[in-house]
Amino acid sequence: LMADVNRRTPGSMAAVIGLPADRVRGLCEEVAGAGRTVVEVANYNSAQQTVVSGAADGVAEVSRRAREDGASHVAELKVGAPFHCSLMTDVAAEFGDELAATPFRTPAVPVVANVTASYVHSGPEARELLAKQLAAPVRWHETVGLLGREQVSAFVEAGPGRTLTNLGRSAHPTVPALPAGTARQIDKAMEKLSGSPV
């Protein structure tokens, strides 16, 4: 579904580092204001890292303006589609239709949705938020803030890379943040969490 979006409207994403999120959002609104392109905040990763997403020309223009505004770094992301922006709205609806046929139960463990940065309380709510997240920004900074206030004992990143591990460490340096994207990393995380060799 997401690949279809990129075939119809070639898009891209870029991480803007060193500018406050409000300023990056303002740049998106300025560039998209004329209605000729789509560019929106896709990820609120940290106080100083915001990802933008949309049509390739809009993302390129926001990237240029961010550099002019003093961003310390702007990096185009290697992605297959412009995730978490309004270009994904049709896909979110189609995905929602697919999810409608899938049974969802109330979570047995606490789950925080990154689209709301709050707890998911029921199966139907989980289904709705999964569809919504395709076209809505990821509120990661707020999500990690909530978990930090809840005094979690560790952050474990399940998946490839270390981006979220690094963001967790940055937001809450006293909370262990562990990548678990490979068998070796999983073993090391298990050892760290259990306090004994696996």
C-alpha positions as CSV (number, residue, x, y, z in Angstrom):
1,L,0.0,0.0,0.0
2,M,2.7,2.4,0.9
3,A,4.8,1.7,-2.2
4,D,1.7,2.6,-4.3
5,V,1.7,6.1,-2.6
6,N,5.3,6.6,-3.7
7,R,4.6,5.6,-7.3
8,R,1.7,8.1,-7.5
9,T,3.4,10.9,-5.6
10,P,7.2,10.6,-5.3
11,G,8.0,11.7,-1.8
12,S,10.9,11.8,0.6
13,M,11.7,12.4,4.3
14,A,14.5,14.4,6.0
15,A,15.7,14.7,9.5
16,V,16.4,18.3,10.7
17,I,18.8,18.5,13.6
18,G,19.5,21.6,15.7
19,L,16.2,23.6,15.3
20,P,13.3,23.5,17.7
21,A,10.3,21.5,16.5
22,D,8.1,24.6,16.4
23,R,10.4,26.3,13.9
24,V,10.5,23.2,11.7
25,R,6.7,23.0,11.8
26,G,6.6,26.7,10.8
27,L,8.9,26.1,7.8
28,C,6.6,23.3,6.7
29,E,3.6,25.6,6.9
30,E,5.4,28.3,5.0
31,V,6.5,26.0,2.2
32,A,3.1,24.2,2.0
33,G,1.1,27.4,2.4
34,A,0.8,28.1,-1.2
35,G,-0.9,24.8,-1.8
36,R,1.5,23.7,-4.5
37,T,3.2,20.9,-2.4
38,V,2.9,18.8,0.7
39,V,5.4,18.9,3.5
40,E,4.7,18.2,7.1
41,V,6.3,17.1,10.4
42,A,6.4,13.3,10.4
43,N,8.4,12.6,13.6
44,Y,9.0,14.6,16.8
45,N,12.1,12.7,17.7
46,S,13.6,14.9,20.3
47,A,13.8,18.6,21.4
48,Q,16.3,19.2,18.6
49,Q,15.5,16.5,16.0
50,T,12.4,16.7,13.8
51,V,11.7,14.7,10.7
52,V,9.7,16.1,7.8
53,S,7.9,14.2,5.1
54,G,6.0,14.9,1.9
55,A,6.4,15.6,-1.8
56,A,10.1,15.5,-2.7
57,D,10.1,19.2,-3.8
58,G,8.5,20.3,-0.5
59,V,11.0,18.3,1.6
60,A,13.9,19.7,-0.4
61,E,12.7,23.3,0.2
62,V,12.2,22.8,3.9
63,S,15.6,21.3,4.1
64,R,17.1,24.3,2.3
65,R,15.4,26.8,4.6
66,A,16.3,24.8,7.7
67,R,20.0,25.0,6.8
68,E,19.6,28.8,6.2
69,D,17.9,29.0,9.6
70,G,20.9,27.4,11.3
71,A,20.1,23.7,11.5
72,S,23.3,21.9,12.5
73,H,22.5,19.0,10.1
74,V,19.8,18.1,7.6
75,A,19.8,14.5,6.3
76,E,17.6,13.0,3.7
77,L,16.3,9.6,4.9
78,K,16.6,6.5,2.7
79,V,12.9,5.5,2.8
80,G,10.5,4.0,0.3
81,A,7.6,6.4,0.8
82,P,6.7,9.7,2.6
83,F,5.6,8.1,5.8
84,H,3.5,9.8,8.5
85,C,2.1,12.6,6.4
86,S,-1.2,13.4,4.7
87,L,0.0,11.7,1.4
88,M,-0.6,8.5,3.3
89,T,-4.3,9.3,4.1
90,D,-5.8,7.0,1.4
91,V,-3.4,4.2,2.5
92,A,-4.5,4.7,6.1
93,A,-8.1,4.2,5.1
94,E,-7.3,1.0,3.1
95,F,-5.1,-0.3,5.9
96,G,-8.0,0.4,8.3
97,D,-10.3,-1.7,6.2
98,E,-7.8,-4.5,6.4
99,L,-7.4,-4.1,10.2
100,A,-11.2,-4.2,10.6
101,A,-11.2,-7.9,9.8
102,T,-8.6,-8.6,12.5
103,P,-9.6,-9.2,16.1
104,F,-8.0,-6.9,18.6
105,R,-8.1,-7.5,22.4
106,T,-7.4,-5.1,25.2
107,P,-3.7,-5.0,25.8
108,A,-2.4,-7.4,28.4
109,V,0.6,-5.2,29.1
110,P,0.7,-1.4,29.0
111,V,1.1,-0.1,25.5
112,V,1.8,3.5,24.5
113,A,0.8,4.6,21.0
114,N,3.3,6.9,19.4
115,V,0.5,8.7,17.5
116,T,-1.1,10.0,20.7
117,A,1.8,9.6,23.2
118,S,-0.7,8.0,25.6
119,Y,-1.8,4.6,26.7
120,V,-4.0,2.4,24.6
121,H,-7.0,1.2,26.7
122,S,-8.8,-1.2,24.4
123,G,-8.6,-3.4,21.3
124,P,-10.8,-1.2,19.1
125,E,-8.6,1.8,20.1
126,A,-5.4,-0.1,19.2
127,R,-6.9,-0.9,15.8
128,E,-7.9,2.7,15.1
129,L,-4.5,4.1,16.2
130,L,-2.6,1.6,14.1
131,A,-4.4,2.9,11.0
132,K,-4.1,6.5,12.0
133,Q,-0.3,6.4,12.6
134,L,0.4,6.0,8.9
135,A,-0.7,9.5,8.1
136,A,-0.1,11.2,11.4
137,P,3.2,12.4,13.1
138,V,5.1,10.1,15.4
139,R,5.2,11.8,18.8
140,W,8.3,10.0,19.9
141,H,9.7,12.7,22.2
142,E,6.5,12.8,24.1
143,T,6.2,9.0,24.2
144,V,9.7,8.7,25.7
145,G,8.9,11.5,28.1
146,L,5.9,9.6,29.4
147,L,7.9,6.4,29.8
148,G,10.6,8.3,31.7
149,R,8.0,9.8,34.1
150,E,6.7,6.3,34.6
151,Q,10.2,5.4,35.7
152,V,10.7,2.4,33.4
153,S,13.8,0.4,34.2
154,A,15.1,0.2,30.6
155,F,14.4,1.0,27.0
156,V,14.8,-1.9,24.5
157,E,14.8,-1.2,20.8
158,A,13.4,-4.2,18.9
159,G,14.3,-3.8,15.3
160,P,17.3,-2.9,13.1
161,G,19.5,0.0,13.9
162,R,20.1,2.1,17.0
163,T,18.2,5.4,16.2
164,L,15.6,4.9,19.0
165,T,18.2,3.6,21.4
166,N,20.2,6.8,20.9
167,L,17.1,9.0,21.3
168,G,16.2,7.2,24.5
169,R,19.6,7.7,25.9
170,S,19.5,11.4,25.0
171,A,16.1,12.0,26.6
172,H,16.8,9.9,29.8
173,P,20.6,9.4,30.3
174,T,20.0,7.5,33.6
175,V,17.7,4.8,32.0
176,P,19.6,2.0,30.2
177,A,18.8,2.0,26.5
178,L,19.6,-1.2,24.7
179,P,19.4,-2.1,21.0
180,A,18.1,-5.6,20.2
181,G,18.1,-5.9,16.4
182,T,20.5,-8.8,16.1
183,A,20.9,-12.1,17.9
184,R,24.1,-10.8,19.6
185,Q,22.4,-7.6,20.7
186,I,19.4,-9.6,22.1
187,D,21.8,-11.7,24.1
188,K,23.6,-8.7,25.5
189,A,20.3,-6.9,26.3
190,M,19.0,-10.1,28.1
191,E,22.3,-10.3,30.1
192,K,22.1,-6.6,31.1
193,L,18.4,-6.8,32.1
194,S,18.7,-10.1,34.0
195,G,22.1,-9.2,35.6
196,S,23.6,-12.6,34.6
197,P,25.1,-14.1,31.5
198,V,22.7,-15.6,29.0
